[in-house]
Amino acid sequence: MSRAYRIRVADTLRQHAEIKDGIRTRLELLPVLPAERMAAILKSQLEARGFTCDGAVATRELGEGVSIRVDIESSHIEIVMAEELALQVSGELSQVVEEEEAEQREKQLQQALAAQLCSKVDEAQDEARQALTQKLKRRLGDIQQELDQLVNATIATALKEKAAQLGEVEEVVESEDGSISIRINL
């Protein structure tokens, strides 16, 4: 007669991960001046707003893991939010088995527990990624407003420069809604 045994396996899985989410888009700059000059104006506007320029790329860290990267020549922009994640999940499985099957069943329980813990980690990462996406969505409103101001300032500067090329600038009127009127003498 064989004896019955209760087999219990327990384990903890620790994992560090970096989760990221972001968007890529393009700044819609009107080609008022040649592309090189528009890029130079964009670069100066970015620097005035706290961006660090390294060649044709400007970057700025906004805090909370958010960074903005602008390719000055192509006007492509990338907004990324990243977080470090330290996960720890624990689990335990048990089963009553006969003496002859104890060793084999224990290995099976360990494999089942490992799969269960990996699944829990995946679920936790997915939840963290969804939470990160929601944080990024909340931040995008402020970022979009700043990018709109950047585009408006770049175009306004380019328009003033273009007007000066056409003739003598008599008057420049900029309204609060972002419109600009330039009167020139030809």
C-alpha positions as CSV (number, residue, x, y, z in Angstrom):
1,M,0.0,0.0,0.0
2,S,1.4,3.4,-1.0
3,R,1.4,6.4,1.2
4,A,-0.1,9.7,0.2
5,Y,2.0,12.8,0.4
6,R,1.1,16.5,0.2
7,I,3.6,18.3,-2.1
8,R,3.8,22.0,-1.7
9,V,6.0,24.3,-3.9
10,A,6.4,28.0,-3.4
11,D,8.5,30.5,-5.3
12,T,9.0,34.2,-5.8
13,L,9.8,35.9,-9.1
14,R,11.5,39.3,-9.1
15,Q,11.9,41.2,-12.3
16,H,13.0,44.7,-13.3
17,A,11.7,46.2,-16.5
18,E,11.5,49.5,-18.2
19,I,8.2,50.3,-19.8
20,K,7.8,53.0,-22.4
21,D,5.1,54.6,-24.4
22,G,5.2,57.5,-26.8
23,I,4.0,59.2,-30.0
24,R,5.7,60.4,-33.1
25,T,4.4,63.2,-35.2
26,R,5.7,66.1,-37.3
27,L,5.6,69.9,-36.6
28,E,3.6,71.5,-39.4
29,L,5.9,74.4,-40.4
30,L,4.9,76.5,-43.4
31,P,7.8,76.7,-45.9
32,V,8.0,80.5,-45.6
33,L,11.8,80.5,-46.1
34,P,14.3,77.9,-47.5
35,A,14.4,74.7,-45.4
36,E,17.9,75.5,-44.0
37,R,16.7,78.9,-42.7
38,M,13.5,77.4,-41.3
39,A,15.5,74.8,-39.5
40,A,17.8,77.5,-38.0
41,I,14.8,79.5,-36.8
42,L,13.2,76.3,-35.3
43,K,16.5,75.5,-33.5
44,S,16.7,79.0,-32.0
45,Q,13.1,78.8,-30.8
46,L,13.7,75.4,-29.3
47,E,16.8,76.6,-27.5
48,A,14.8,79.6,-26.1
49,R,12.3,77.0,-24.7
50,G,15.0,75.1,-22.8
51,F,15.8,72.4,-25.4
52,T,19.4,71.1,-25.6
53,C,20.5,71.0,-29.2
54,D,23.1,68.5,-30.4
55,G,23.6,68.7,-34.1
56,A,20.2,68.3,-35.8
57,V,18.5,66.9,-32.7
58,A,17.0,68.9,-29.8
59,T,15.9,67.2,-26.6
60,R,14.3,68.2,-23.4
61,E,13.4,66.3,-20.2
62,L,10.0,67.3,-18.8
63,G,10.2,65.3,-15.6
64,E,8.1,62.3,-14.6
65,G,10.0,60.3,-17.2
66,V,8.7,62.4,-20.2
67,S,11.2,63.5,-22.8
68,I,10.8,65.3,-26.1
69,R,13.1,64.8,-29.0
70,V,12.9,67.0,-32.2
71,D,14.7,66.3,-35.4
72,I,15.3,69.9,-36.4
73,E,15.9,69.3,-40.1
74,S,12.8,67.1,-40.7
75,S,10.6,68.7,-38.0
76,H,9.8,65.2,-36.7
77,I,9.0,65.0,-33.0
78,E,9.0,62.1,-30.6
79,I,7.4,62.3,-27.1
80,V,8.3,59.4,-24.9
81,M,7.4,58.5,-21.3
82,A,9.3,55.8,-19.5
83,E,9.2,54.2,-16.1
84,E,11.4,51.7,-14.3
85,L,9.3,48.9,-12.8
86,A,10.4,46.4,-10.1
87,L,8.0,43.5,-9.9
88,Q,7.8,40.8,-7.3
89,V,5.2,38.1,-7.4
90,S,4.9,35.1,-5.2
91,G,2.9,31.9,-5.4
92,E,2.3,28.5,-4.0
93,L,0.8,25.3,-5.3
94,S,0.1,22.1,-3.4
95,Q,-1.2,18.7,-4.3
96,V,-1.8,15.3,-2.6
97,V,-0.1,12.5,-4.5
98,E,1.0,8.9,-4.0
99,E,4.5,8.1,-3.0
100,E,5.5,6.7,-6.4
101,E,4.5,9.9,-8.2
102,A,5.9,12.4,-5.7
103,E,9.1,13.4,-7.5
104,Q,7.5,13.6,-10.9
105,R,4.5,15.6,-9.6
106,E,6.8,18.0,-7.7
107,K,8.6,18.9,-10.9
108,Q,5.3,19.4,-12.7
109,L,4.0,21.6,-9.9
110,Q,7.3,23.7,-10.1
111,Q,6.8,24.1,-13.8
112,A,3.1,25.1,-13.4
113,L,4.1,27.6,-10.7
114,A,6.8,29.1,-12.8
115,A,4.3,29.5,-15.7
116,Q,1.8,31.0,-13.3
117,L,4.3,33.5,-11.9
118,C,5.4,34.5,-15.4
119,S,1.8,35.1,-16.3
120,K,1.3,37.3,-13.2
121,V,4.4,39.3,-14.2
122,D,3.1,39.8,-17.7
123,E,-0.3,41.0,-16.3
124,A,1.5,43.4,-14.0
125,Q,3.5,44.8,-16.8
126,D,0.4,45.2,-19.0
127,E,-1.3,47.1,-16.2
128,A,1.7,49.3,-15.7
129,R,1.9,50.0,-19.4
130,Q,-1.8,51.0,-19.5
131,A,-1.3,53.3,-16.5
132,L,1.7,54.8,-18.2
133,T,-0.3,55.4,-21.4
134,Q,-3.0,57.2,-19.3
135,K,-0.3,59.4,-17.7
136,L,1.1,60.3,-21.1
137,K,-2.4,61.2,-22.4
138,R,-2.9,63.6,-19.5
139,R,0.5,65.2,-20.2
140,L,-0.1,65.6,-24.0
141,G,-2.5,68.5,-23.6
142,D,0.1,70.7,-22.1
143,I,2.8,69.5,-24.4
144,Q,0.6,70.1,-27.5
145,Q,-0.1,73.6,-26.4
146,E,3.6,74.3,-26.0
147,L,4.3,72.8,-29.5
148,D,1.6,74.9,-31.0
149,Q,3.3,78.0,-29.5
150,L,6.6,76.8,-30.8
151,V,5.2,76.4,-34.4
152,N,3.5,79.8,-34.2
153,A,6.7,81.6,-33.0
154,T,8.8,79.9,-35.7
155,I,6.4,80.9,-38.5
156,A,6.0,84.4,-37.1
157,T,9.8,84.9,-37.1
158,A,10.1,83.5,-40.6
159,L,7.3,85.8,-41.8
160,K,9.0,88.9,-40.3
161,E,12.3,87.8,-42.0
162,K,10.6,87.3,-45.3
163,A,8.8,90.7,-45.1
164,A,12.2,92.3,-44.4
165,Q,13.5,90.7,-47.6
166,L,10.6,92.1,-49.6
167,G,10.9,95.7,-48.5
168,E,11.1,98.0,-45.5
169,V,8.9,96.9,-42.6
170,E,6.7,99.7,-41.4
171,E,4.6,98.0,-38.8
172,V,4.2,94.6,-37.2
173,V,1.1,93.8,-35.2
174,E,0.8,90.5,-33.3
175,S,-2.6,89.8,-31.7
176,E,-3.2,87.5,-28.8
177,D,-4.9,84.9,-31.0
178,G,-1.6,84.3,-32.8
179,S,-2.3,86.2,-36.0
180,I,0.3,88.6,-37.3
181,S,0.0,91.6,-39.6
182,I,3.0,93.0,-41.3
183,R,3.0,96.3,-43.3
184,I,5.9,96.8,-45.7
185,N,7.1,99.5,-48.0
186,L,8.2,98.1,-51.4
